[in-house]
Amino acid sequence: MGSTYSADVSEIKQRSKGIGTAVEQCKAIVPEFHRANAAHAGWWGQEGEGDDFADQVGPQVREEEEKITEALTAITNAFTGLVDAVFAEAEQTSLPQTQALDSLHQASAAAAGTGAKH
């Protein structure tokens, strides 16, 4: 008994849209993160005015903010790559069927052009 292969290409594409929604949510996180940080910027004191604590903490806060932004961007890029990969998989999965249908249409057109009955 031979094995068979089947795939629901429309379902693959539909699921990639769900991942696409996650991408859009990830993209919204970075600006929201920056807005939230702006609300408490400078709470540690005034840098460069003899406030040792502020001079130490300010650069650390900015470094952490940068690392978090980089991580969120990397996650967003990973989701974007996943969406692209799933969509490409769906296209590749449907390719043999599309090529077979094209061949049938061409053969049918050729047969009609020669007067052959099909």
Backbone as XML, in Angstrom:
<?xml version="1.0"?>
<chain id="A" units="angstrom">
  <residue number="1" name="MET">
    <atom name="N" x="0.844" y="-1.170" z="0.000"/>
    <atom name="CA" x="0.000" y="0.000" z="0.000"/>
    <atom name="C" x="0.892" y="1.237" z="0.000"/>
  </residue>
  <residue number="2" name="GLY">
    <atom name="N" x="0.675" y="2.124" z="-0.941"/>
    <atom name="CA" x="1.501" y="3.312" z="-1.078"/>
    <atom name="C" x="1.115" y="4.395" z="-0.084"/>
  </residue>
  <residue number="3" name="SER">
    <atom name="N" x="2.062" y="5.241" z="0.210"/>
    <atom name="CA" x="1.762" y="6.351" z="1.109"/>
    <atom name="C" x="1.247" y="7.524" z="0.285"/>
  </residue>
  <residue number="4" name="THR">
    <atom name="N" x="0.480" y="8.362" z="0.914"/>
    <atom name="CA" x="-0.065" y="9.532" z="0.234"/>
    <atom name="C" x="0.366" y="10.783" z="0.978"/>
  </residue>
  <residue number="5" name="TYR">
    <atom name="N" x="0.276" y="11.867" z="0.278"/>
    <atom name="CA" x="0.617" y="13.160" z="0.852"/>
    <atom name="C" x="-0.518" y="14.115" z="0.535"/>
  </residue>
  <residue number="6" name="SER">
    <atom name="N" x="-0.958" y="14.821" z="1.535"/>
    <atom name="CA" x="-1.962" y="15.846" z="1.298"/>
    <atom name="C" x="-1.703" y="17.009" z="2.243"/>
  </residue>
  <residue number="7" name="ALA">
    <atom name="N" x="-2.133" y="18.169" z="1.818"/>
    <atom name="CA" x="-1.968" y="19.356" z="2.643"/>
    <atom name="C" x="-3.103" y="20.314" z="2.331"/>
  </residue>
  <residue number="8" name="ASP">
    <atom name="N" x="-3.542" y="20.999" z="3.335"/>
    <atom name="CA" x="-4.570" y="22.014" z="3.167"/>
    <atom name="C" x="-3.858" y="23.364" z="3.088"/>
  </residue>
  <residue number="9" name="VAL">
    <atom name="N" x="-3.578" y="23.784" z="1.864"/>
    <atom name="CA" x="-2.801" y="25.009" z="1.649"/>
    <atom name="C" x="-3.526" y="26.220" z="2.212"/>
  </residue>
  <residue number="10" name="SER">
    <atom name="N" x="-4.829" y="26.279" z="2.053"/>
    <atom name="CA" x="-5.567" y="27.434" z="2.572"/>
    <atom name="C" x="-5.466" y="27.487" z="4.101"/>
  </residue>
  <residue number="11" name="GLU">
    <atom name="N" x="-5.446" y="26.322" z="4.747"/>
    <atom name="CA" x="-5.297" y="26.283" z="6.207"/>
    <atom name="C" x="-3.891" y="26.752" z="6.613"/>
  </residue>
  <residue number="12" name="ILE">
    <atom name="N" x="-2.886" y="26.357" z="5.864"/>
    <atom name="CA" x="-1.518" y="26.808" z="6.155"/>
    <atom name="C" x="-1.453" y="28.329" z="6.055"/>
  </residue>
  <residue number="13" name="LYS">
    <atom name="N" x="-2.027" y="28.872" z="4.987"/>
    <atom name="CA" x="-2.011" y="30.333" z="4.820"/>
    <atom name="C" x="-2.831" y="31.020" z="5.910"/>
  </residue>
  <residue number="14" name="GLN">
    <atom name="N" x="-3.973" y="30.441" z="6.275"/>
    <atom name="CA" x="-4.811" y="31.019" z="7.316"/>
    <atom name="C" x="-4.060" y="31.075" z="8.647"/>
  </residue>
  <residue number="15" name="ARG">
    <atom name="N" x="-3.347" y="30.008" z="8.970"/>
    <atom name="CA" x="-2.594" y="29.986" z="10.222"/>
    <atom name="C" x="-1.440" y="30.997" z="10.197"/>
  </residue>
  <residue number="16" name="SER">
    <atom name="N" x="-0.884" y="31.225" z="9.016"/>
    <atom name="CA" x="0.187" y="32.223" z="8.936"/>
    <atom name="C" x="-0.359" y="33.615" z="9.235"/>
  </residue>
  <residue number="17" name="LYS">
    <atom name="N" x="-1.635" y="33.846" z="8.955"/>
    <atom name="CA" x="-2.235" y="35.144" z="9.291"/>
    <atom name="C" x="-2.299" y="35.325" z="10.806"/>
  </residue>
  <residue number="18" name="GLY">
    <atom name="N" x="-2.548" y="34.228" z="11.533"/>
    <atom name="CA" x="-2.548" y="34.304" z="12.990"/>
    <atom name="C" x="-1.185" y="34.680" z="13.525"/>
  </residue>
  <residue number="19" name="ILE">
    <atom name="N" x="-0.152" y="34.121" z="12.914"/>
    <atom name="CA" x="1.211" y="34.482" z="13.310"/>
    <atom name="C" x="1.471" y="35.936" z="12.935"/>
  </residue>
  <residue number="20" name="GLY">
    <atom name="N" x="0.917" y="36.354" z="11.802"/>
    <atom name="CA" x="1.051" y="37.750" z="11.371"/>
    <atom name="C" x="0.462" y="38.712" z="12.393"/>
  </residue>
  <residue number="21" name="THR">
    <atom name="N" x="-0.620" y="38.309" z="13.023"/>
    <atom name="CA" x="-1.214" y="39.125" z="14.082"/>
    <atom name="C" x="-0.235" y="39.272" z="15.240"/>
  </residue>
  <residue number="22" name="ALA">
    <atom name="N" x="0.453" y="38.191" z="15.571"/>
    <atom name="CA" x="1.469" y="38.251" z="16.628"/>
    <atom name="C" x="2.591" y="39.212" z="16.238"/>
  </residue>
  <residue number="23" name="VAL">
    <atom name="N" x="2.954" y="39.237" z="14.964"/>
    <atom name="CA" x="3.990" y="40.163" z="14.492"/>
    <atom name="C" x="3.542" y="41.608" z="14.726"/>
  </residue>
  <residue number="24" name="GLU">
    <atom name="N" x="2.303" y="41.905" z="14.356"/>
    <atom name="CA" x="1.795" y="43.268" z="14.541"/>
    <atom name="C" x="1.778" y="43.652" z="16.019"/>
  </residue>
  <residue number="25" name="GLN">
    <atom name="N" x="1.422" y="42.700" z="16.879"/>
    <atom name="CA" x="1.430" y="42.972" z="18.314"/>
    <atom name="C" x="2.848" y="43.211" z="18.814"/>
  </residue>
  <residue number="26" name="CYS">
    <atom name="N" x="3.799" y="42.433" z="18.304"/>
    <atom name="CA" x="5.201" y="42.634" z="18.685"/>
    <atom name="C" x="5.692" y="44.013" z="18.249"/>
  </residue>
  <residue number="27" name="LYS">
    <atom name="N" x="5.311" y="44.413" z="17.041"/>
    <atom name="CA" x="5.731" y="45.730" z="16.544"/>
    <atom name="C" x="5.186" y="46.847" z="17.428"/>
  </residue>
  <residue number="28" name="ALA">
    <atom name="N" x="4.019" y="46.639" z="18.000"/>
    <atom name="CA" x="3.420" y="47.657" z="18.862"/>
    <atom name="C" x="4.083" y="47.705" z="20.236"/>
  </residue>
  <residue number="29" name="ILE">
    <atom name="N" x="4.746" y="46.633" z="20.630"/>
    <atom name="CA" x="5.349" y="46.576" z="21.963"/>
    <atom name="C" x="6.505" y="47.570" z="22.096"/>
  </residue>
  <residue number="30" name="VAL">
    <atom name="N" x="7.339" y="47.690" z="21.074"/>
    <atom name="CA" x="8.522" y="48.563" z="21.186"/>
    <atom name="C" x="8.117" y="50.021" z="21.430"/>
  </residue>
  <residue number="31" name="PRO">
    <atom name="N" x="7.216" y="50.600" z="20.621"/>
    <atom name="CA" x="6.822" y="51.982" z="20.921"/>
    <atom name="C" x="6.140" y="52.117" z="22.288"/>
  </residue>
  <residue number="32" name="GLU">
    <atom name="N" x="5.359" y="51.119" z="22.680"/>
    <atom name="CA" x="4.711" y="51.156" z="23.991"/>
    <atom name="C" x="5.757" y="51.103" z="25.108"/>
  </residue>
  <residue number="33" name="PHE">
    <atom name="N" x="6.789" y="50.299" z="24.917"/>
    <atom name="CA" x="7.875" y="50.211" z="25.888"/>
    <atom name="C" x="8.552" y="51.575" z="26.046"/>
  </residue>
  <residue number="34" name="HIS">
    <atom name="N" x="8.814" y="52.243" z="24.912"/>
    <atom name="CA" x="9.458" y="53.559" z="24.973"/>
    <atom name="C" x="8.550" y="54.598" z="25.641"/>
  </residue>
  <residue number="35" name="ARG">
    <atom name="N" x="7.243" y="54.529" z="25.364"/>
    <atom name="CA" x="6.302" y="55.455" z="26.025"/>
    <atom name="C" x="6.294" y="55.224" z="27.540"/>
  </residue>
  <residue number="36" name="ALA">
    <atom name="N" x="6.278" y="53.967" z="27.950"/>
    <atom name="CA" x="6.268" y="53.647" z="29.385"/>
    <atom name="C" x="7.554" y="54.122" z="30.056"/>
  </residue>
  <residue number="37" name="ASN">
    <atom name="N" x="8.676" y="53.951" z="29.382"/>
    <atom name="CA" x="9.955" y="54.402" z="29.951"/>
    <atom name="C" x="10.015" y="55.913" z="30.069"/>
  </residue>
  <residue number="38" name="ALA">
    <atom name="N" x="9.445" y="56.607" z="29.106"/>
    <atom name="CA" x="9.469" y="58.065" z="29.139"/>
    <atom name="C" x="8.731" y="58.599" z="30.370"/>
  </residue>
  <residue number="39" name="ALA">
    <atom name="N" x="7.750" y="57.828" z="30.841"/>
    <atom name="CA" x="6.972" y="58.266" z="32.002"/>
    <atom name="C" x="7.803" y="58.310" z="33.286"/>
  </residue>
  <residue number="40" name="HIS">
    <atom name="N" x="8.880" y="57.543" z="33.351"/>
    <atom name="CA" x="9.692" y="57.556" z="34.574"/>
    <atom name="C" x="11.142" y="57.975" z="34.313"/>
  </residue>
  <residue number="41" name="ALA">
    <atom name="N" x="11.409" y="58.548" z="33.167"/>
    <atom name="CA" x="12.770" y="59.010" z="32.847"/>
    <atom name="C" x="13.217" y="60.065" z="33.855"/>
  </residue>
  <residue number="42" name="GLY">
    <atom name="N" x="14.420" y="59.890" z="34.329"/>
    <atom name="CA" x="15.007" y="60.865" z="35.237"/>
    <atom name="C" x="14.630" y="60.702" z="36.693"/>
  </residue>
  <residue number="43" name="TRP">
    <atom name="N" x="13.853" y="59.697" z="37.041"/>
    <atom name="CA" x="13.455" y="59.498" z="38.433"/>
    <atom name="C" x="14.671" y="59.235" z="39.328"/>
  </residue>
  <residue number="44" name="TRP">
    <atom name="N" x="15.763" y="58.846" z="38.745"/>
    <atom name="CA" x="16.951" y="58.511" z="39.532"/>
    <atom name="C" x="17.786" y="59.739" z="39.845"/>
  </residue>
  <residue number="45" name="GLY">
    <atom name="N" x="17.411" y="60.897" z="39.347"/>
    <atom name="CA" x="18.120" y="62.137" z="39.652"/>
    <atom name="C" x="18.635" y="62.827" z="38.401"/>
  </residue>
  <residue number="46" name="GLN">
    <atom name="N" x="19.417" y="63.885" z="38.613"/>
    <atom name="CA" x="19.959" y="64.675" z="37.510"/>
    <atom name="C" x="21.418" y="64.294" z="37.275"/>
  </residue>
  <residue number="47" name="GLU">
    <atom name="N" x="21.659" y="63.796" z="36.088"/>
    <atom name="CA" x="23.031" y="63.401" z="35.747"/>
    <atom name="C" x="23.877" y="64.641" z="35.480"/>
  </residue>
  <residue number="48" name="GLY">
    <atom name="N" x="25.164" y="64.527" z="35.808"/>
    <atom name="CA" x="26.114" y="65.591" z="35.508"/>
    <atom name="C" x="26.023" y="66.792" z="36.429"/>
  </residue>
  <residue number="49" name="GLU">
    <atom name="N" x="25.278" y="66.671" z="37.516"/>
    <atom name="CA" x="25.133" y="67.790" z="38.446"/>
    <atom name="C" x="25.611" y="67.412" z="39.848"/>
  </residue>
  <residue number="50" name="GLY">
    <atom name="N" x="26.589" y="66.498" z="39.895"/>
    <atom name="CA" x="27.134" y="66.088" z="41.186"/>
    <atom name="C" x="26.315" y="65.014" z="41.884"/>
  </residue>
  <residue number="51" name="ASP">
    <atom name="N" x="25.334" y="64.468" z="41.220"/>
    <atom name="CA" x="24.517" y="63.393" z="41.796"/>
    <atom name="C" x="25.144" y="62.069" z="41.374"/>
  </residue>
  <residue number="52" name="ASP">
    <atom name="N" x="25.953" y="61.502" z="42.262"/>
    <atom name="CA" x="26.675" y="60.267" z="41.930"/>
    <atom name="C" x="25.733" y="59.130" z="41.563"/>
  </residue>
  <residue number="53" name="PHE">
    <atom name="N" x="24.630" y="59.025" z="42.302"/>
    <atom name="CA" x="23.672" y="57.957" z="42.022"/>
    <atom name="C" x="23.110" y="58.110" z="40.600"/>
  </residue>
  <residue number="54" name="ALA">
    <atom name="N" x="22.684" y="59.307" z="40.251"/>
    <atom name="CA" x="22.131" y="59.564" z="38.917"/>
    <atom name="C" x="23.187" y="59.328" z="37.840"/>
  </residue>
  <residue number="55" name="ASP">
    <atom name="N" x="24.415" y="59.745" z="38.109"/>
    <atom name="CA" x="25.485" y="59.542" z="37.125"/>
    <atom name="C" x="25.764" y="58.060" z="36.889"/>
  </residue>
  <residue number="56" name="GLN">
    <atom name="N" x="25.559" y="57.238" z="37.904"/>
    <atom name="CA" x="25.789" y="55.798" z="37.766"/>
    <atom name="C" x="24.571" y="55.101" z="37.159"/>
  </residue>
  <residue number="57" name="VAL">
    <atom name="N" x="23.399" y="55.448" z="37.626"/>
    <atom name="CA" x="22.181" y="54.736" z="37.220"/>
    <atom name="C" x="21.714" y="55.128" z="35.815"/>
  </residue>
  <residue number="58" name="GLY">
    <atom name="N" x="21.829" y="56.380" z="35.472"/>
    <atom name="CA" x="21.352" y="56.849" z="34.154"/>
    <atom name="C" x="21.901" y="56.027" z="32.992"/>
  </residue>
  <residue number="59" name="PRO">
    <atom name="N" x="23.220" y="55.870" z="32.878"/>
    <atom name="CA" x="23.769" y="55.060" z="31.791"/>
    <atom name="C" x="23.317" y="53.596" z="31.863"/>
  </residue>
  <residue number="60" name="GLN">
    <atom name="N" x="23.184" y="53.064" z="33.082"/>
    <atom name="CA" x="22.727" y="51.679" z="33.226"/>
    <atom name="C" x="21.291" y="51.523" z="32.716"/>
  </residue>
  <residue number="61" name="VAL">
    <atom name="N" x="20.451" y="52.489" z="33.040"/>
    <atom name="CA" x="19.053" y="52.439" z="32.587"/>
    <atom name="C" x="18.999" y="52.485" z="31.063"/>
  </residue>
  <residue number="62" name="ARG">
    <atom name="N" x="19.735" y="53.393" z="30.469"/>
    <atom name="CA" x="19.741" y="53.499" z="28.994"/>
    <atom name="C" x="20.265" y="52.215" z="28.341"/>
  </residue>
  <residue number="63" name="GLU">
    <atom name="N" x="21.287" y="51.612" z="28.943"/>
    <atom name="CA" x="21.832" y="50.362" z="28.419"/>
    <atom name="C" x="20.782" y="49.249" z="28.490"/>
  </residue>
  <residue number="64" name="GLU">
    <atom name="N" x="20.086" y="49.162" z="29.619"/>
    <atom name="CA" x="19.041" y="48.146" z="29.765"/>
    <atom name="C" x="17.895" y="48.394" z="28.781"/>
  </residue>
  <residue number="65" name="GLU">
    <atom name="N" x="17.503" y="49.636" z="28.619"/>
    <atom name="CA" x="16.448" y="49.974" z="27.662"/>
    <atom name="C" x="16.860" y="49.553" z="26.243"/>
  </residue>
  <residue number="66" name="GLU">
    <atom name="N" x="18.109" y="49.795" z="25.900"/>
    <atom name="CA" x="18.608" y="49.414" z="24.583"/>
    <atom name="C" x="18.587" y="47.893" z="24.404"/>
  </residue>
  <residue number="67" name="LYS">
    <atom name="N" x="18.998" y="47.173" z="25.433"/>
    <atom name="CA" x="19.001" y="45.706" z="25.365"/>
    <atom name="C" x="17.576" y="45.162" z="25.217"/>
  </residue>
  <residue number="68" name="ILE">
    <atom name="N" x="16.656" y="45.743" z="25.962"/>
    <atom name="CA" x="15.261" y="45.301" z="25.870"/>
    <atom name="C" x="14.709" y="45.601" z="24.482"/>
  </residue>
  <residue number="69" name="THR">
    <atom name="N" x="14.998" y="46.779" z="23.965"/>
    <atom name="CA" x="14.545" y="47.135" z="22.613"/>
    <atom name="C" x="15.121" y="46.176" z="21.584"/>
  </residue>
  <residue number="70" name="GLU">
    <atom name="N" x="16.402" y="45.852" z="21.709"/>
    <atom name="CA" x="17.027" y="44.900" z="20.785"/>
    <atom name="C" x="16.365" y="43.531" z="20.876"/>
  </residue>
  <residue number="71" name="ALA">
    <atom name="N" x="16.057" y="43.089" z="22.090"/>
    <atom name="CA" x="15.405" y="41.782" z="22.274"/>
    <atom name="C" x="14.004" y="41.784" z="21.657"/>
  </residue>
  <residue number="72" name="LEU">
    <atom name="N" x="13.245" y="42.842" z="21.904"/>
    <atom name="CA" x="11.899" y="42.927" z="21.328"/>
    <atom name="C" x="11.949" y="42.979" z="19.808"/>
  </residue>
  <residue number="73" name="THR">
    <atom name="N" x="12.922" y="43.687" z="19.273"/>
    <atom name="CA" x="13.092" y="43.755" z="17.819"/>
    <atom name="C" x="13.467" y="42.392" z="17.264"/>
  </residue>
  <residue number="74" name="ALA">
    <atom name="N" x="14.339" y="41.670" z="17.957"/>
    <atom name="CA" x="14.726" y="40.323" z="17.516"/>
    <atom name="C" x="13.527" y="39.374" z="17.527"/>
  </residue>
  <residue number="75" name="ILE">
    <atom name="N" x="12.698" y="39.480" z="18.552"/>
    <atom name="CA" x="11.496" y="38.636" z="18.610"/>
    <atom name="C" x="10.561" y="38.980" z="17.457"/>
  </residue>
  <residue number="76" name="THR">
    <atom name="N" x="10.376" y="40.252" z="17.194"/>
    <atom name="CA" x="9.523" y="40.685" z="16.082"/>
    <atom name="C" x="10.072" y="40.162" z="14.760"/>
  </residue>
  <residue number="77" name="ASN">
    <atom name="N" x="11.376" y="40.274" z="14.568"/>
    <atom name="CA" x="11.996" y="39.781" z="13.334"/>
    <atom name="C" x="11.850" y="38.270" z="13.201"/>
  </residue>
  <residue number="78" name="ALA">
    <atom name="N" x="11.947" y="37.556" z="14.330"/>
    <atom name="CA" x="11.775" y="36.102" z="14.296"/>
    <atom name="C" x="10.357" y="35.742" z="13.877"/>
  </residue>
  <residue number="79" name="PHE">
    <atom name="N" x="9.359" y="36.436" z="14.430"/>
    <atom name="CA" x="7.977" y="36.195" z="14.037"/>
    <atom name="C" x="7.766" y="36.523" z="12.563"/>
  </residue>
  <residue number="80" name="THR">
    <atom name="N" x="8.365" y="37.610" z="12.102"/>
    <atom name="CA" x="8.247" y="37.988" z="10.695"/>
    <atom name="C" x="8.833" y="36.899" z="9.805"/>
  </residue>
  <residue number="81" name="GLY">
    <atom name="N" x="10.004" y="36.395" z="10.186"/>
    <atom name="CA" x="10.625" y="35.300" z="9.424"/>
    <atom name="C" x="9.765" y="34.052" z="9.434"/>
  </residue>
  <residue number="82" name="LEU">
    <atom name="N" x="9.119" y="33.781" z="10.559"/>
    <atom name="CA" x="8.240" y="32.616" z="10.651"/>
    <atom name="C" x="7.045" y="32.762" z="9.719"/>
  </residue>
  <residue number="83" name="VAL">
    <atom name="N" x="6.442" y="33.935" z="9.693"/>
    <atom name="CA" x="5.305" y="34.184" z="8.791"/>
    <atom name="C" x="5.748" y="33.987" z="7.344"/>
  </residue>
  <residue number="84" name="ASP">
    <atom name="N" x="6.882" y="34.549" z="6.985"/>
    <atom name="CA" x="7.394" y="34.405" z="5.620"/>
    <atom name="C" x="7.650" y="32.941" z="5.289"/>
  </residue>
  <residue number="85" name="ALA">
    <atom name="N" x="8.208" y="32.195" z="6.234"/>
    <atom name="CA" x="8.518" y="30.781" z="6.003"/>
    <atom name="C" x="7.245" y="29.954" z="5.848"/>
  </residue>
  <residue number="86" name="VAL">
    <atom name="N" x="6.252" y="30.208" z="6.671"/>
    <atom name="CA" x="4.992" y="29.460" z="6.578"/>
    <atom name="C" x="4.304" y="29.762" z="5.253"/>
  </residue>
  <residue number="87" name="PHE">
    <atom name="N" x="4.295" y="31.036" z="4.861"/>
    <atom name="CA" x="3.669" y="31.397" z="3.590"/>
    <atom name="C" x="4.419" y="30.760" z="2.419"/>
  </residue>
  <residue number="88" name="ALA">
    <atom name="N" x="5.752" y="30.780" z="2.471"/>
    <atom name="CA" x="6.547" y="30.144" z="1.413"/>
    <atom name="C" x="6.294" y="28.644" z="1.374"/>
  </residue>
  <residue number="89" name="GLU">
    <atom name="N" x="6.135" y="28.034" z="2.548"/>
    <atom name="CA" x="5.828" y="26.605" z="2.608"/>
    <atom name="C" x="4.496" y="26.321" z="1.920"/>
  </residue>
  <residue number="90" name="ALA">
    <atom name="N" x="3.516" y="27.165" z="2.167"/>
    <atom name="CA" x="2.202" y="26.989" z="1.533"/>
    <atom name="C" x="2.326" y="27.109" z="0.019"/>
  </residue>
  <residue number="91" name="GLU">
    <atom name="N" x="3.100" y="28.074" z="-0.436"/>
    <atom name="CA" x="3.293" y="28.246" z="-1.883"/>
    <atom name="C" x="3.981" y="27.029" z="-2.492"/>
  </residue>
  <residue number="92" name="GLN">
    <atom name="N" x="5.015" y="26.536" z="-1.818"/>
    <atom name="CA" x="5.737" y="25.363" z="-2.324"/>
    <atom name="C" x="4.870" y="24.114" z="-2.281"/>
  </residue>
  <residue number="93" name="THR">
    <atom name="N" x="4.010" y="24.022" z="-1.281"/>
    <atom name="CA" x="3.122" y="22.873" z="-1.151"/>
    <atom name="C" x="2.115" y="22.838" z="-2.292"/>
  </residue>
  <residue number="94" name="SER">
    <atom name="N" x="1.641" y="23.996" z="-2.702"/>
    <atom name="CA" x="0.640" y="24.049" z="-3.771"/>
    <atom name="C" x="1.260" y="24.012" z="-5.161"/>
  </residue>
  <residue number="95" name="LEU">
    <atom name="N" x="2.568" y="24.182" z="-5.257"/>
    <atom name="CA" x="3.233" y="24.246" z="-6.562"/>
    <atom name="C" x="3.001" y="23.008" z="-7.428"/>
  </residue>
  <residue number="96" name="PRO">
    <atom name="N" x="3.159" y="21.778" z="-6.927"/>
    <atom name="CA" x="2.923" y="20.612" z="-7.790"/>
    <atom name="C" x="1.491" y="20.560" z="-8.350"/>
  </residue>
  <residue number="97" name="GLN">
    <atom name="N" x="0.523" y="20.898" z="-7.519"/>
    <atom name="CA" x="-0.861" y="20.899" z="-7.990"/>
    <atom name="C" x="-1.056" y="21.975" z="-9.054"/>
  </residue>
  <residue number="98" name="THR">
    <atom name="N" x="-0.504" y="23.153" z="-8.823"/>
    <atom name="CA" x="-0.625" y="24.241" z="-9.793"/>
    <atom name="C" x="0.015" y="23.861" z="-11.122"/>
  </residue>
  <residue number="99" name="GLN">
    <atom name="N" x="1.202" y="23.253" z="-11.058"/>
    <atom name="CA" x="1.886" y="22.837" z="-12.282"/>
    <atom name="C" x="1.097" y="21.748" z="-13.011"/>
  </residue>
  <residue number="100" name="ALA">
    <atom name="N" x="0.515" y="20.819" z="-12.273"/>
    <atom name="CA" x="-0.281" y="19.758" z="-12.893"/>
    <atom name="C" x="-1.515" y="20.337" z="-13.572"/>
  </residue>
  <residue number="101" name="LEU">
    <atom name="N" x="-2.177" y="21.265" z="-12.908"/>
    <atom name="CA" x="-3.361" y="21.885" z="-13.512"/>
    <atom name="C" x="-2.986" y="22.695" z="-14.755"/>
  </residue>
  <residue number="102" name="ASP">
    <atom name="N" x="-1.872" y="23.401" z="-14.693"/>
    <atom name="CA" x="-1.403" y="24.149" z="-15.863"/>
    <atom name="C" x="-1.128" y="23.204" z="-17.033"/>
  </residue>
  <residue number="103" name="SER">
    <atom name="N" x="-0.493" y="22.081" z="-16.739"/>
    <atom name="CA" x="-0.196" y="21.095" z="-17.790"/>
    <atom name="C" x="-1.489" y="20.541" z="-18.389"/>
  </residue>
  <residue number="104" name="LEU">
    <atom name="N" x="-2.472" y="20.273" z="-17.559"/>
    <atom name="CA" x="-3.761" y="19.775" z="-18.061"/>
    <atom name="C" x="-4.444" y="20.811" z="-18.938"/>
  </residue>
  <residue number="105" name="HIS">
    <atom name="N" x="-4.406" y="22.058" z="-18.523"/>
    <atom name="CA" x="-5.021" y="23.130" z="-19.322"/>
    <atom name="C" x="-4.309" y="23.292" z="-20.667"/>
  </residue>
  <residue number="106" name="GLN">
    <atom name="N" x="-2.982" y="23.215" z="-20.637"/>
    <atom name="CA" x="-2.214" y="23.324" z="-21.883"/>
    <atom name="C" x="-2.509" y="22.150" z="-22.807"/>
  </residue>
  <residue number="107" name="ALA">
    <atom name="N" x="-2.582" y="20.963" z="-22.243"/>
    <atom name="CA" x="-2.873" y="19.771" z="-23.054"/>
    <atom name="C" x="-4.287" y="19.862" z="-23.616"/>
  </residue>
  <residue number="108" name="SER">
    <atom name="N" x="-5.222" y="20.342" z="-22.822"/>
    <atom name="CA" x="-6.590" y="20.507" z="-23.275"/>
    <atom name="C" x="-6.676" y="21.526" z="-24.396"/>
  </residue>
  <residue number="109" name="ALA">
    <atom name="N" x="-5.961" y="22.645" z="-24.237"/>
    <atom name="CA" x="-5.956" y="23.673" z="-25.269"/>
    <atom name="C" x="-5.310" y="23.160" z="-26.556"/>
  </residue>
  <residue number="110" name="ALA">
    <atom name="N" x="-4.237" y="22.407" z="-26.405"/>
    <atom name="CA" x="-3.559" y="21.847" z="-27.578"/>
    <atom name="C" x="-4.472" y="20.855" z="-28.295"/>
  </residue>
  <residue number="111" name="ALA">
    <atom name="N" x="-5.186" y="20.029" z="-27.531"/>
    <atom name="CA" x="-6.093" y="19.055" z="-28.106"/>
    <atom name="C" x="-7.256" y="19.755" z="-28.816"/>
  </residue>
  <residue number="112" name="ALA">
    <atom name="N" x="-7.739" y="20.830" z="-28.237"/>
    <atom name="CA" x="-8.835" y="21.583" z="-28.854"/>
    <atom name="C" x="-8.370" y="22.243" z="-30.143"/>
  </residue>
  <residue number="113" name="GLY">
    <atom name="N" x="-7.115" y="22.665" z="-30.173"/>
    <atom name="CA" x="-6.577" y="23.328" z="-31.370"/>
    <atom name="C" x="-6.369" y="22.364" z="-32.523"/>
  </residue>
  <residue number="114" name="THR">
    <atom name="N" x="-6.190" y="21.075" z="-32.250"/>
    <atom name="CA" x="-5.972" y="20.088" z="-33.320"/>
    <atom name="C" x="-7.259" y="19.405" z="-33.732"/>
  </residue>
  <residue number="115" name="GLY">
    <atom name="N" x="-8.353" y="19.763" z="-33.057"/>
    <atom name="CA" x="-9.621" y="19.144" z="-33.377"/>
    <atom name="C" x="-9.807" y="17.809" z="-32.699"/>
  </residue>
  <residue number="116" name="ALA">
    <atom name="N" x="-8.899" y="17.415" z="-31.843"/>
    <atom name="CA" x="-9.020" y="16.146" z="-31.146"/>
    <atom name="C" x="-10.134" y="16.233" z="-30.120"/>
  </residue>
  <residue number="117" name="LYS">
    <atom name="N" x="-10.789" y="15.106" z="-29.924"/>
    <atom name="CA" x="-11.859" y="15.066" z="-28.921"/>
    <atom name="C" x="-11.270" y="14.599" z="-27.609"/>
  </residue>
  <residue number="118" name="HIS">
    <atom name="N" x="-11.756" y="15.163" z="-26.558"/>
    <atom name="CA" x="-11.282" y="14.784" z="-25.223"/>
    <atom name="C" x="-12.408" y="14.581" z="-24.286"/>
  </residue>
</chain>
